[in-house]
């Protein structure tokens, strides 16, 4: 019988952002290898999303954090140990209680995976006696742009991350770059490459747009995330005016939560569509996908998604740094607004289906659920 896995998350099983998608694909890959108990705090949603409920072999367990003196004491202890406030708040004692109870469920010891930094913070003491795998979403100490981190709390996060990497039986990192940086942080850390992936098999690659189709640049993301908001602002204010000077009929479409409603007011050729239930239709209408990140960490899942859809991608080198992509072969690189506009004009005028096909092949090979399952089974 396959070993059972207990996956502990301090966020609800939804598909709202990149963090949620990493959790979903990891749980799905683990469930392909054996039964999974998913214990989660209903932070953001009470019930699992339908996509989670459709995964065979997953049992769901709700963790309800307390709000009384015990929670306050746990918070104070975590803060005294050096955890930054956001991690200390998320590490409720009930996370540990649920892990202890479920790890020995039915008399069989489960492999325990802490699904995020808050969960691993809660399980640091438990990990002294029971092997715990840490599923990292990023190497958090490698960048400081997040307003929840800031300069004041960056040092505590760095200290906490060192403790986690030392204590975890194994840490799953999203990119080879993060593995390199993690080794600099803790030389003896036990690390495994577990990339961000998408369900490539479920994504039909986009056909080449017909002649005369609108020249649409697409950016998809959660715009409440500051790096995405900054990238969208650069597109609207600096990149697209240069594109319009060469191609006045070009259009920009922004798709995702947290959009500034004023973005579309700047020019009628900008569409700020907000959340889209059918992303396939958005990619099908796009002549190019823009990933204009100038501040980021980890690997942008929307970059991976664009590769899978087979749409030519123009991205900053920073956006690509965590991926095994090569400029000119899988995407077009642009380091500033002028270069970004020039590359977009080239794609909008002439297309680049050969590059898009290579990008799709790369997604199938490196960033699919099947690849993730093989990596976890190794």
Secondary structure, DSSP 8 states (H G I E B T S, - for coil): ----EEEEESS-S--SSHHHHHHHHHHHHHHTTS-EEEEEE-SS-SS--HHHHTSTTEEEEEE----SHHHHHHHHHHHHTT--HHHHHH--HHHHHHHHHHHTGGG---EEEE-SHHHHHHTTTGGGTS-EEEE-SS-GGG----TTTHHHHHHHHHHHHHHHHHHSSEEEESSHHHHHHHHHH-TT--EEE----B-GGG--------TT---EEEEES-TTSHHHHHHHHHIIIIIHHHHHHH-TT-EEEEESTT--TTTGGG-TTEEEEE--S-HHHHHHT-SEEEE--SS--S--HHHHHHHHHT--EEE-HHHHTTSS--BTTTBEE-SSHHHHHHHHHHHHHH--HHHHHHHHHHHHHHSBHHHHHHHHH-
